[in-house]
Amino acid sequence: MAANFRRIGGGLAMLVLGGSLLMLAGCGSAANVAAAATPLQAPAASVVVQKLQIINGAQPRYSPAYWSVKAGDTVVLSITSNDDGTAPLPAGSPYATVQGTVGGTEAVDGNTVTAIPVDQVAHTFTIPSLGVNLAIPAAPKGGTVTVQATIHFTKAGVYYWHCFAPCGDDPNGLGGAMASPGQMEGTVTVQG
Ligand SMILES: [Cu+2]
């Protein structure tokens, strides 16, 4: 995996929340000189927001399917879906349970949960090699649902993610979107 690592510059919709105040120093005005004279704090670890959409077109797909963060980032992953169909999981499926997030929870439209009932699941966002699993419930008809969770990415590498709900369009639910890279599978690149 590490051999495939490639730095990707820019182009990604990431919002850096930490450290921006440090940019105020050094602009030359007296006020800024005074500000620069105050001791600078060590930069906090970056908190970034990564927004994903699940778009319910002819076939459902995640967008973007390929994205990257930096090792050490705390990533607030925010997934908004307009897919109002379910892709129920078998009873007892581990993919209905939130795993690998801070607190072992996700927020569904602001409500903190540790799992979604198997018959309400529409998709999952799962990174098997990191033990990360988010369960995405079906959206209300004509509306959207937003699932948010915080994940620490610590180790550089390219990690595959998949949806493990049978949301594809053959009788088993495993064709179509589930068999098409860039729709229900992609990669998260953690840059070292
Ligand atoms: Cu899916």
Residues whose N, C-alpha, C, O or C-beta is under 5 A from the ligand:
A	BS01	CU	A122 H123 T124 C163 A165 C167 M184
